[in-house]
């Protein structure tokens, strides 16, 4: 039994115990991977611009690896949205999570505000297609 996968102890216990969409947890994992990689890049290199493309590449690879494994385990899962709705719902959960992170970082770690802003920019730019946990076609699972 997992209580509040997101780890937000300020939320009431009843709210944390209630069922939620699985794709919200997927969005949380994808944002966590992005945080881990980009914060490590920033702390280890002082945000060296020469290494930023490598951080982005690693982030994309980790996201795709996770999504591919998730796809394999949940392709026919009844708890997911219909296949045609999954990409847009995953994008919406990623957006919701990044906006939550902006509020959190402003309140607790203003020096880290760049991280959720990076995530928002990634979601809102046309070059960064949101990672979808389930695609209709297997060939669409890995892109870029």
C-alpha positions in Angstrom: 0.0 0.0 0.0 1.6 3.3 -1.1 0.4 6.5 0.5 1.0 9.6 -1.5 3.6 8.7 -4.1 4.4 12.3 -4.5 5.5 12.7 -0.9 3.5 15.8 -0.1 3.0 15.6 3.7 1.1 18.9 3.8 -1.9 17.3 2.0 -4.6 15.8 4.3 -4.3 12.1 4.9 -7.7 11.3 3.4 -6.6 13.1 0.2 -3.3 11.2 0.2 -5.1 7.9 0.6 -7.5 8.4 -2.3 -6.9 6.8 -5.6 -5.5 8.9 -8.3 -4.5 8.5 -12.0 -1.5 6.3 -12.6 -0.3 8.7 -15.2 0.1 11.4 -12.5 2.7 9.1 -10.9 4.4 8.6 -14.3 4.6 12.4 -14.6 6.1 12.6 -11.2 8.8 10.0 -12.1 9.6 11.8 -15.4 10.0 15.1 -13.6 12.1 13.5 -10.9 14.4 12.0 -13.5 14.7 15.5 -15.1 15.5 17.1 -11.8 18.1 14.5 -10.8 20.0 14.8 -14.1 19.8 18.6 -14.5 20.5 19.4 -10.8 23.5 17.1 -10.9 24.7 18.8 -14.1 24.3 22.2 -12.6 26.0 21.3 -9.3 28.9 19.4 -10.9 29.7 21.6 -13.8 28.4 25.1 -12.6 25.9 24.8 -15.5 28.7 24.4 -18.1 26.9 25.2 -21.4 29.2 22.7 -23.3 27.7 19.9 -21.2 24.1 20.9 -21.3 23.3 19.0 -24.5 24.6 15.9 -22.8 22.3 16.5 -19.8 19.4 16.9 -22.1 20.3 13.8 -24.1 20.6 11.7 -20.9 17.3 13.1 -19.6 15.6 12.1 -22.8 17.1 8.7 -22.9 16.1 8.0 -19.2 12.6 9.2 -19.9 12.3 7.0 -23.0 13.7 4.0 -21.2 11.2 4.4 -18.3 8.3 5.0 -20.7 9.3 1.9 -22.8 9.4 -0.3 -19.6 6.1 1.2 -18.5 4.5 0.5 -21.9 5.6 -3.1 -21.7 4.1 -3.6 -18.2 0.8 -1.7 -18.8 -0.1 -1.9 -22.5 -3.6 -3.3 -21.8 -4.0 -2.0 -18.2 -7.6 -1.1 -17.5 -6.6 1.7 -15.1 -5.2 3.9 -17.9 -7.0 6.3 -20.1 -8.0 5.1 -23.6 -4.9 5.0 -25.8 -5.8 8.0 -27.9 -6.2 10.2 -24.7 -3.0 9.1 -23.0 -0.5 11.5 -24.7 -2.5 14.6 -24.0 -3.3 13.5 -20.4 0.3 12.7 -19.7 1.3 16.2 -21.0 -1.4 17.7 -18.8 -0.1 15.9 -15.7 3.5 16.9 -16.6 2.4 20.5 -16.9 0.5 20.3 -13.6 3.6 18.9 -11.9 5.9 21.5 -13.3 3.6 24.3 -12.1 3.4 22.8 -8.7 7.2 22.7 -8.7 7.4 26.4 -9.5 5.3 27.2 -6.5 7.3 24.8 -4.3 10.7 26.2 -5.3 9.5 29.8 -4.9 8.5 29.0 -1.3 11.3 26.7 -0.3 14.3 26.9 -2.6 14.3 30.0 -4.8 17.7 29.2 -6.1 16.3 26.1 -7.7 13.5 27.9 -9.5 15.4 27.5 -12.8 14.7 23.7 -12.6 10.9 23.8 -12.9 11.1 26.7 -15.4 13.4 24.4 -17.5 10.6 21.8 -17.3 7.9 24.2 -18.3 10.0 25.5 -21.2 10.6 21.9 -22.3 6.8 21.2 -22.2 5.8 24.4 -23.9 8.3 24.5 -26.8 7.5 22.9 -30.1 10.8 21.0 -30.2 10.1 19.1 -27.0 7.3 16.6 -27.7 6.0 15.4 -24.3 6.9 11.8 -23.4 3.8 9.7 -23.7 3.6 6.6 -21.4 1.6 4.7 -24.0 1.5 5.1 -27.7 -0.8 3.4 -30.2 2.1 2.2 -32.3 5.2 0.5 -30.9 7.3 2.4 -33.5 6.3 5.7 -31.9 7.7 4.7 -28.5 11.2 6.1 -29.0 11.7 9.4 -30.8 14.5 11.8 -31.2 
